[in-house]
Amino acid sequence: VIVPFWPDVFAELDFGKATLEAHLGGLVFGYIGLASGIETGKVFIPEVSGWYKFGKRFRAGGGAIGVYVPDAELGDDNLGVSAWLFFAGGKWVLGPG
């Protein structure tokens, strides 16, 4: 089991019951677990998502998170490597609200 971590810049736009979120992380990538370490360099982890608020304690929505490594080589091209994962989910507020 390995737990990854990285720094992240976060922005949220609130439109009443709807919100848009954007994250940009990377440049430092660490992991803790059976193997541990910290890597630095050009690794970017963007995320965009949209959420709908159901009351004060629950949001449902979805988005996409990606990984972009501009220095990675795939075959004869040196254009970098990117991968995207689309998701749907829910968020609950656990503390005072």
C-alpha positions as CSV (number, residue, x, y, z in Angstrom):
1,V,0.0,0.0,0.0
2,I,1.4,3.4,-1.0
3,V,-0.2,6.8,-0.2
4,P,0.8,9.6,-2.6
5,F,0.9,13.3,-1.8
6,W,1.7,16.6,-3.7
7,P,1.2,20.3,-3.2
8,D,-2.0,21.8,-4.6
9,V,-3.5,25.2,-5.5
10,F,-7.3,25.3,-5.2
11,A,-9.9,27.7,-6.5
12,E,-13.7,27.5,-6.1
13,L,-16.4,29.5,-7.9
14,D,-19.8,29.5,-6.1
15,F,-23.0,30.0,-8.2
16,G,-25.7,29.5,-5.5
17,K,-26.4,25.8,-5.4
18,A,-23.7,24.9,-8.0
19,T,-19.9,25.2,-7.6
20,L,-17.0,24.8,-10.0
21,E,-13.6,23.7,-8.6
22,A,-10.2,23.7,-10.1
23,H,-6.9,22.3,-8.7
24,L,-3.4,22.4,-10.0
25,G,-0.8,20.3,-8.2
26,G,2.6,18.9,-8.9
27,L,6.3,19.8,-9.2
28,V,6.9,17.7,-6.0
29,F,5.4,14.2,-5.7
30,G,5.9,12.1,-2.6
31,Y,4.7,8.7,-1.5
32,I,4.6,6.9,1.9
33,G,4.0,3.2,2.4
34,L,5.9,-0.1,1.6
35,A,8.2,2.1,-0.4
36,S,8.7,5.8,0.4
37,G,10.3,8.8,-1.4
38,I,10.0,12.2,-2.8
39,E,10.4,13.1,-6.5
40,T,10.8,16.6,-7.9
41,G,10.4,17.8,-11.5
42,K,7.9,18.4,-14.1
43,V,4.8,16.5,-13.1
44,F,1.5,18.4,-13.1
45,I,-1.7,17.1,-11.7
46,P,-4.7,19.2,-12.8
47,E,-8.3,18.6,-11.7
48,V,-11.6,20.3,-12.7
49,S,-15.0,19.4,-11.2
50,G,-18.6,20.6,-10.8
51,W,-20.8,20.0,-7.8
52,Y,-24.5,20.6,-6.9
53,K,-25.3,21.4,-3.2
54,F,-28.1,19.4,-1.5
55,G,-28.6,21.4,1.7
56,K,-25.6,22.5,3.8
57,R,-24.0,19.1,4.3
58,F,-23.9,17.2,0.9
59,R,-22.7,17.8,-2.6
60,A,-22.9,15.5,-5.7
61,G,-21.0,16.0,-8.9
62,G,-18.1,14.9,-11.0
63,G,-15.1,16.0,-13.0
64,A,-11.7,14.9,-14.3
65,I,-8.3,14.5,-12.8
66,G,-5.2,14.2,-14.9
67,V,-1.4,13.6,-14.8
68,Y,0.9,15.4,-17.3
69,V,4.6,14.6,-17.5
70,P,6.1,16.8,-20.2
71,D,9.6,15.2,-20.1
72,A,8.4,11.6,-20.5
73,E,9.0,9.8,-23.7
74,L,6.6,7.4,-25.3
75,G,8.0,5.7,-28.4
76,D,9.8,8.0,-30.7
77,D,7.9,11.1,-29.7
78,N,9.1,13.4,-26.9
79,L,5.8,15.2,-26.5
80,G,5.2,14.1,-22.9
81,V,2.7,11.7,-21.4
82,S,-0.8,12.5,-20.1
83,A,-3.6,10.5,-18.6
84,W,-7.1,11.5,-17.5
85,L,-9.6,9.9,-15.2
86,F,-13.2,11.0,-15.1
87,F,-15.2,10.6,-11.9
88,A,-18.5,11.1,-10.2
89,G,-18.8,11.4,-6.4
90,G,-20.3,12.9,-3.3
91,K,-18.9,15.2,-0.6
92,W,-20.2,15.3,3.0
93,V,-19.5,18.0,5.6
94,L,-18.6,16.2,8.8
95,G,-17.9,19.2,11.2
96,P,-20.0,22.1,12.3
97,G,-21.8,23.7,9.4
